[in-house]
Amino acid sequence: MSTKHKPILFLIAVLLFMPALLFAQGPTITLQPQNQTVLEKEYATFTLTATGDASIAYQWYKNGSSVSGATSNTYVTPATVLADDQSVFYCIVTDSSGSTQSDNATLTVIAGDPATITEQPSNQSILVGQTATFSVTATGTAPIQYQWTKNGVDIAGATSSSYTTPSAIIGDDQSVFNCVVLNNYDTVTSDNAVLYVTDASSRVTSGIQVLYEFEEQSGEVVNDVSGNSNPEDLDIITPENTAWTPNGLESLYSGANIRAQSVDSKIRTNCVASNEITLEVWIQPEFVPQSSRRIFTYSLSGSFRNFSIISEGDHYEFRLTTTETDLNGLPALSSTSGTQTGELTHLVYTRQSDGTAKVYVNGVLDTSGVIPGDLSRFKDNYWLGISSEPLGGLEWRGMFYLAAVYDRALSDFEVQHNYSIGTPVDRVPAFTIQPEDQYIVEGESILLDSYAVSVLPLTYQWTKNGVAIPGETNRKLNLSNLGSLDNGAVFANTATTSEGTTFSNTATVHVTPQGERVNNGAQIMYTFSEGSGNTLNDVSGVGAPLNLTIFSADAVQWENHGLRINTTPSVVTTNSATKVISAIKSSNEITIEAWVSSSNLTQSSPARILTVSADGSNRDFSLGQNNDSY
């Protein structure tokens, strides 16, 4: 065949194959994949519908690369991530007739909101047998899941935003609850919330640091009965200014001083750690108003304190030192006007860790405010005390029936519960100030004082020799111009409430006639009227005579009405002065009387005139001359 015929053959070959190329179109896509928008970590689904012969097949592509295993008309992505945003997906459909590529479909991925707790669960306070409900509020992209725990252990079935406990037992007290909240984007755990459970017949004890119930009835110590480690008892520094009753302790006079046995306190350590506190007292003022008087304090002086409850005019003031107050606990939070009365009063001050402070009077919320800052400025060299500043001053007068400190803020429910439980108090009158014997000269007056405490209204009635004195119905009795017929008269007061009558101690009036010496109360008396001998007789007539023996006769000289001391003498008792010492201790009073005439004004050191002593450095008392003074 000649070469000039080859182009004709090629053209014929091309024409023979063109019908196959013109009719090889592949499957027909009747429904194109659509753009998808999903949240991060959700799944996206792309789908199409195509027609073709029995050999039809699919292959999905992501950003131009085939997706392994994505070989059906529907493709579900793995959980999306933000990096998948704006990825382009398409599918190539193939059968025996050829292949067809779908339209592009774009994936938009939106970031999800993580689970966030917007309201934390709060502590709950209940009685045995009651239930408590804890709740949490959370936001975030759904779905949000919840799991409550008790003391670190998951609670079966507790998978909602709130959880109600079964009926509580005392063993549930101080159990710790929290909630784990999660969604696809985060897992968070709530703050702890504590369940406080109290027996219906008992006071709240959880968190108590010190508790004084004033039921000792005697002694010079107020015991901390909190049951907490290392009890912090209070010493009665001035017992003469206090008085016990069957159910309490009264601070009577200016100078009452009752404080802890050492500085610092577990109160400081634990309240600083919790940044919370509760102060509680049951008191009854002796009189009102009392201003700037310290009732319950943890302080150093009038200007430096960790906390104090203070009577102030017609109300009470509560001072607490934080990082945002001054060292005197100012500004303070006060109860409302008129809350300071002469009646039994229950006062509670609470301060939460967020600064919320509340004052309760007799179980009712009286006032609230914010004391910002934290308690880290509490000092470790301050004293805990009642009735005055710990080192004295600013004394409050009245009855103490209970004082307590907690290292947490009691709830409204707990404050009301403690108020409803109450505390033992004096309902039958108890005398804390007793009338005392009176020693007067004929024609003088007497003033007898007495005071009885009771939480109930009371009345007084004075008696003389057992007979009621008309019109004398006050705590004090003032009688004038007493005469010899009143000598030896016995006076007493009675106090009566609706629940009983109590009699005071008796007080005897000793009247000395005009022109006579006062001898009442004399324990020893020497008149130096013997005129001779080596004995000075005790003529007091009280107990066994405590005579003096002259061991240095050469040093003395008897004169008509006395004894002259010429040189260093030895004039002493042969027995100890027990009756004198015992009587002085019992009365806590003393009078020393002597008629002397000094031979010169150069005697010093001082020179002993009358002494009860062991030697020159150890004595109970002495009267002496020091040059021109005694």
Secondary structure, 3 states (H helix, E strand, C coil): CCHHHHHHHHHHHHHHHHHHHHHCCCCEEEECCCCEEEECCCCCEEECEEECCCCCEEEEEECCEECCCCCCCEEECCCCCHHHCCEEEEEEEEECCEEEECCCEEEEEECCCCCEEEECCCCEEEECCCCCEEECEEECCCCCEEEEEECCEECCCCCCCEEECCCCCHHHCCEEEEEEEEECCEEEECCCEEEEEECCCCCCCCCEEEEECCCCCCCCEECCCCCCCCCCCEEECCHHHEEECCCCEEECCCCCCEEECCCCCHHHHHHHHHCCEEEEEEEEECCCCCCCEEEEEEECCCCCEEEEEEEECCEEEEEECCCCCCCCCCCCEECCCCCCCCCCEEEEEEECCCCEEEEEECCEEEEEEECCCCCCCCCCCCEEEECCCCCCCCECCEEEEEEEEECCCCCHHHHHHHHHHCCCCCCCCEEEECCCCEEEECCCCEEEECEEECCCCCEEEEEECCEECCCCCCCEEEECCCCHHHCCCEEEEEEEECCEEEECCCEEEEEECCCCCCCCCCCCCCCCCCCCCCEECCCCCCCCCCCEEECCHHHEEEECCEEEECCCCCEEECCCCHHHHHHHHHHCCCCCCCCCCCCCCCCCCCEEEEEEECCCCCEEEEEEEECCEC
